[in-house]
Amino acid sequence: MFSMSDITATLVDDAFRKNPMRWSLFYASSGATLIMFIILCTLSAWSVHLGRQVSAILADVEMLIPEIKDSLSLLQFMCEADNFTKTYGPCPL
């Protein structure tokens, strides 16, 4: 079996000494990671903003629903009148 020092020595010899790290690659990947993090934070903030707008719209819709129900009953009443159907055609309900 391998001991921990053998594994560490093998990794250091094989991975790092034979393939030296290019610092430009490291900086480029760090910069790309930072840009992606900024994009992720921006999208998260935008999603929160949209969620707040949607909740405000839904609150307004909940306030309008009773008025819509009243308007529908009025429209049904108007559709029953002969004058309405002669002027505007058949009832859309």
ZIURLIN-V401401 format. One line per field, one symbol per residue. ss: DSSP state (~ for helix, > for strand, _ for the rest). phi: phi as a letter, one per 30 degrees, with the letter a starting at -180 (. if undefined). psi: psi as a letter, one per 40 degrees, with the letter a starting at -180 (. if undefined). A space follows every 10 residues. Layout:
BEGIN
ss=???
phi=???
psi=???
END
This chain:
BEGIN
ss=___~~~~~~~ ~~~~~~~___ __~~~~~~~~ ~~~~~~~~~~ ~~~~~~~~~~ ~~~~~~~~~~ ~~~~~~~~~~ ~~~~~~~~~~ _~~~~~~~__ ___
phi=.dcddddddd dddddcddbd dcdddddddd dddddddddd dddddddddd dddddddddd ddddeddddd dddddddddd dddddddcjd ddd
psi=iiiddddddd ddddddddgi hhdddddddd dddddddddd dddddddddd dddddddddd dddddddddd ddddddddde hddddddeai he.
END
